[in-house]
Structures are given as structure tokens and as C-alpha cells.
Amino acid sequence: MACGISPYSRFVRWHFGCGQKWKLLFFFLYLFQVVSGQIRYSIPEEMKKGSLIGNVAQDLGLDLKRLRSGRARIVTGENIQYTELKADKGILVVKEKIDREQLCGDETPCSFSFEVILENPMELHQITVEITDINDHSPAFKKDNIRFEISEIASAGARFPLTSAEDPDVGVNGLKEYVLTENDNFVVKQTSNADGKKYAEMVLQKPLDRETNPNLSLKLIAVDGGSPQRSGTVNIDITVLDANDNAPVFNQSVYKASVMENAPIDTYVTTVNASDADFGSNSIVTYYFSDISSGLSNLFTVNEQSGVVLITGLIDYEKEKKYELRIEAKDTGGLTDSSKVIIEVSDVNDNSPTISVMSFTSPVSEDSPPGTTIGIINVKDLDSGENGKVTCKIEQNAPFKIKSNLRNYYTLVTDTVLDRESVSEYNITVVVTDAGMPPLSTRKNFNLKISDVNDNAPAFSQSVYSAFIAENNSPGISVLTVRAKDPDENQNSRISYILEDTKIGGSLVFEYVSINAESGVIHAVRSFDYEQIKDFHFRVKAQDGGSPPLSSNVTVKILIQDQNDNPPQVLYPVQTGGSLVAEMVPRSADVGYLVTKVVAVDVDSGQNAWLSYKLQKATDRALFEVGLQNGEIRTIRQVTDKDAVKQRLSVIVEDNGQPSRSATVIVNVVVADSFPEVLSEFTDFTQDKEYNDNLTFYLVLALAVVSFLFITCLVVIISVKIYRWRQSRIMCHSNLPVIPYYPPRYSDTLGTGTLQHVYNYEVCRTTDSRKSDCKSGGAGSQNVLIMDPSSTGTMQRIQSEKSILDEPDSPLEVS
């Protein structure tokens, strides 16, 4: 491969050396793992947006996939981004319209540079775009008119400086020449400074004659070299004066001076001096800048009488390193001479280094290996020499370091392994210091967040969780909450709680409890019965949301607490609905005779199962007693002939729970010495029982019927009242004659209405109603009692119907 540059209109120049330079380049590429290249394009100014500049992918030797995978992008720092990289096509196009004059001014060649950065691996390519000039500006004078006062004795060859025209274009498109309109006395002569700037002077060829022509009007035309040519014009008005025949003369053709940048206003620069051989007023010389269009009048001033040059503005070495002033000396007769003042500017360390972030990656994964690139910065110092040399370092003690890859480019990389759980973010301060005196520095803060990886499993606060729950709980009640913590963050710390598949008494754990996957709250799925299960245990797994997920387990023990939810159950005597069981006590029984024993159990445990027996009701409470603890029924006195044969005892069995629960048992005792006596009384026992049951049922039924009839009558009465009130209101507000209206079966008797005359009643009564407190009237009623001796306790239905007939003349008054 040959080393060199092939010239063409759009050229690409790769900055690679030959021979030993190749080896050095590969060494740096291997050391820093950054590829660097440089290409250069040349385009004309004022191109439209979207215009093609060049094929970056082809010129850099990259394919389009590499541009997309490397997230290729343009970094311009603080400059305006005039170009745009189309990564999908690999081309560089114009993003903003480029004005060469605005971008560079008079500077040639005009170009701007930027970097193209690719990642994974990191590549940095510098692209320079040169902007060529087009002829889009005409030469222009700052003034419309130039006035001269010239003595008629001015000799041939006298020179008169003219105001220069300004053309922002450069090269062939810049100012080419000056042309003076035809006249007999003057010609234009063009001169150039060392920087190539053209100036025009008007040279007197033929002496003036004020008496013949006291005033002259000429035109100076400035023409550029573009195609097509552009021009600018200024009028020159000349007034011819009389008698002054000597022009001022400077003692030096060039004055040189040196100033420090940022020198204060009114700082002395130099003194110019011109002398005039004339006498009197014609020898008085005034000084002034001949070319005020250059803008230097804002930076310097010259005293008209003394010729002292002073600073009036801010002198900046970074903007201009040398100034060239043209000073004219003019006497009162209008004769002039010119001289140059060249001012050199000395640099001082007045610019702090600037830091531009080319690339910065945040967050960074905590499992990133040491040496991972976090960011790339570009450091610049506008000062020159030692003032422009910089050093870059990290201010605080942090697990990062700075590496220098290319000139003015630094890479921020990790120095050790990161741990987000220890430090979740870093504030990195990069300090750049120049070598000036005194040194200036700039700080740039980077906030780097560390992203989490799932490297921590959830951890429970307890190794075993225990909880008590009372039996007969409501399904869905909260039992306890298990908690696990994961020091990771976001999805990696999102914990889900899961019941492990275990069996409890042959059933799956899911039939007993459930767990809220997010909160860890364990709920009872069903109501527990202490008598069936007293405790059980299972395992809960806490699993995070990482990939892959991490988990840990914990054992949960549930202890069921007994409640007094079971009443005592009477085992003896057996209570049946269809037969009667009675205990027989002989009349000769002594005190303490054991009649029977009430046997009961309570399936609860503890004090809830402690039973006590009490005699609630008895036919003769003075004859029997019940053992408080054992339930034995014994006689407490001698049985006599006066004691009733039928004895009915109601024994209540209570447990010791809070609140206590109880059961009642009826014990029928027959005081007799023989079995036939027992049979004669057996039927009465059964009838008594059925009598009590039937009486309760019919009392409730009668109460419901009476309540219904009362409410019905009340509604009817209120309805009639409202109706009659509305009728009276209509009659009162009407002018028509009142015609009374009577509904069917309605008769008006003394202003009140009568109800219907026939009502039917049905009354149901039970057997043995003679024992009831209810009394029925004798008139108009019949009672029939049917008794089937063969049936025991069968309810008989007695119907009584009563018809009441009211006479028409017996009204029922309703109030």
C-alpha cells in the first residue's frame, strides 16, 4: 500500500503512516481497543438540506451493519451540527445550511471537524468538511460618499488613500480590483498588504486648477473575480483648495508594537509622528485611521493631535494574534501621508480548559468487569504553549481511572468490580488543569448509577414462623404474614411467595391455607376444627423476579386453639321422640336412693370439656337432687304415699367454657312399686308432651293472623278517609251542583257508612284446650272433643265456624 493522498474533488485522506508507523498504530489499537481514522470532504457552501456530502461507510471501510450495531453517531462538542449521519445508508448529508462567511469569515481554507463514534468495540473517526466559497456576495463600501479637499498646488504623483471595499467571499470570488471612472486628473492604483487585502489609492496625474474646476465628482468601482462578476460603487467628491503645496511625511513607514491580551482600556501602544514642511496653519497635522471599516476602531484609538495609539477594547489572543492599523496624517490643506502600525498580541493564561462529553454510559451493570469503558471526554484549552497543556485526573477516591487514548481524548473506565448493594451510585468528579501560571482548572461531575443484577436470594427474618388460630374461624381470615427481604432492586427484588406442595393428613396444603403472592399474608382457606386437627406445618418459598430467579424456604407452623363450640351431649337417658322412657322408684326407697345417672360428654378439650349437672325443674324439687360432678340423681328424703306417681325432672348439663354451653335432658320418674301402675300413667306423660308442643305452634299462628287483620283494617280506614277528604275538596272548589254518589252496597245512615254484613271466622284449637287460659264465648259456638284412646299424643283438630249476620239497621261506625 502506497502512502500518500490522491487528490480529487471529494477526497478521503487516511492518516496512517508507513513502515514502522503501521506497527506503532497497531500497538496503540491493541492497547486501548479504540480504532481511529480521519477522512476529509470538500463541499460548496449554501448547499440545500439533505444534500449528499459523502459515503462514510464506504470511505471508512465499514459495512452498514457495523454502523447500526455500533450506534454510530456524530459528536460536535459545543459547535453547531451542520451535518447528519444516516446510519442506515452510511452516508453523510447536510443538516443545516452552511454559510462559509458566517462560519469562517476571512479564514481560508474554511473547514470544520467532528467525530464519529462507534461502540462495542469503541471506534473514533474524525471527519473534516472543507467549505468552498461561491460568489454570493458583492463588494460593498461602508460609506456612500468619500470627500477630499485637495490643494491646487498638489504635485503630480500625490496619493490619496480610498476607503476599501469589503467582500466576504474569498479566493477568486473575493475583491479583485478597483476601477475609477474616466477623468483628466486622477488614476487609481491598487496595492496589497502582506495578508493579501487590497487597498486603492487615487494618484494625481495632472495638477488641479481650482479656477478652472473647483469640484470634481468621480466614482470608484470595486469588482470581484467571481463568475458572474459582482461590483460595488462609492462616490468620490473632491474640493480643490488653494496654496498648500507640502504634504505631511511620517518619520517611519511601519511602526511595530506589542501588547498583552486582556490589557486594560487606555493601555499605551505606540506613538506615530508625521511632519509638514509648510508653515503656519498648513503645517498642523491631524492623525486618524484611514480604514475604519475593518472594525479596529473599536479596539484602538489614535489621538488626533499627538498621534498616541491607545487600547479601547478587549484584546483576545485567541481571536486575533496580530493587528495591522493604517494611520493617515493630514494637514489643513488636505495633503496626507499614510503609515502602518503592526501590533503583536502576547498570550496569557486566561482560558480554563473545556470538557466535552463525547459519550457517557449510565447505568452500568454491577457485574461489569474491570476496565469497562464508562465514558469518553474531549479536553480543549484555547490558550497556546504551556498555557494550553492539560492534565486530567479523578478528584476523589473511587473505583475508576482515566486513560488517555488519543490527543485531547480521555476514557473513563472501571478499576475494580462494582457492587450495587454496597454503593448504588457514584458522583465522579473529573478535574482538568492546564500548565499556565497560575494554573486554571475545570471540573466535570458525572453521576453514574449502578444497575442491579440478580445476585442475592430473598432472606426470611425468621427461620420458623408460628401462629395460633382459634377453631371455627371464618374462611379467608388472615393467619400471619411472612416477610422476606432481597437487597437487589426493581424486578430482582420483587418477591413472590409460594406454598410448596406438601400434604397435611392426606390432603394438599392448598385445601388448608393460601398465601398472597405479593404481601406474604397467609389466609385460612377453610374453617378449622380442633377436634379434627390440632396443628399442622408447611413450607413457604420466597422467589425473586430475577432471571434466573433465586429463592429460599421457611417452615410455617399453625396451631389450632380450642373453642367452646360443642355443647354437652347426653348419652343417657336416651331422648327419643316417639317413645317414653321412665325410671321407676319404689315407694320404699330410702334417702340417697340412686334413681339413675345422667351421662354426658363434651368433645371439646380442657376446661371447655369440664361438665357440671344441675336440676333445673322438677315436679317435687324436695324429693330429688343431682350430683354436680357425676350427674347421679338421688332421693334426698324418704318417699311417701303422698308423693305423685309421675315425677318429671329437667336436668341441665353445662360445660366450663366461656361462654358456657349446655344441654337439657328430661328424666321421667314413676313412683310405684309395680309395673301395672306404670302403664296406667304412661299415656298421660305422652299427652302432656304433645300438648305443650301443639300449644306453642297454635299460639304463634293465632298471633300472626290477628296482626294481619289489624294492619288490613288500618289500611282500609286510612284509604276511606283520604278518599272522602279528596271528594270534599273537589266539591268545595266546584261551582257545579253536588250530586252525591254512593258505591254499591253502601247506604248512608246518619252520615256514616256501613260495612258488609257477613264475616266468617275459622278457629283452630288443640286437644286439652280446657287447660288453656283462652276462654271462648258460649253463644253461637260449638266445641267437639274427639279422643282416640288407642293413639298416644295425636293432635286433634277442632274447627269452629261462626257466622255473624248484622241487621241493616245495625250500623258499624268507623271513626
MOLINFEN-V739581 format. One line per field, one symbol per residue. psi: psi as a letter, one per 30 degrees, with the letter a starting at -180 (. if undefined). A space follows every 50 residues. Layout:
# MOLINFEN-V739581
psi=???
This chain:
# MOLINFEN-V739581
psi=kkkakjklejlkjkikalcfeeeeeeeeeeefhkkklklklklllgklkf kkeljeeeffhkleeeeeeghklkjfbflkjflkkjfffglklkekkkje eeefbfkklkllllkkkklilkkjkkkkjkjlkligkkkkkflfkkkkjk kfgklkfkkjklkkkkjfllbffakelkkklklfeklkkklklfggkkkk kkkjeklljeeejfkkjlkkkkklgljlklllkkkjkkkklkfjgkllkk fkfkkklklklgklkgkkdlklkklkflkbfffkkkklkfifffgfffel lkkeefgkklkfakkjefekfkkjkkkkkkafffkllllkjkjkkkklig klkkkkjekkjklkkfgklkgkkelklkkkjfllbfffklkklkeljlhl lkkjelkgkkkjlkflkljefejflkjkjkkkklgljlkklkkkkkjkkk lkligklkklflekkkkkkklglkkfkkelkkkkkjfalbefgjkkkkkk jlkjhfllfffellkkfefgkkkkelkkjefekfllllkkkkklgljlkk lllkkkkkkkkkligklkkjeklkjlfflkkkkkklfgklkgkjelkjkl lkfllbffgkkkkkjellejffellkkeefgkjlkglkklffkkekkjkj kkkkagljllllkkkkjkkkjlfleeeeeffeeeeeeeeeeeeeeeefee eeeeeeeeeeeeeeeeeeeeeeeeeeeeeeeegkflkkjkkklkgkkjjh gllkllfkkkkkkklllgffflfkkkkekglkkkjkkjffkjgkkkkkkk kkkkjklfgiljkk.
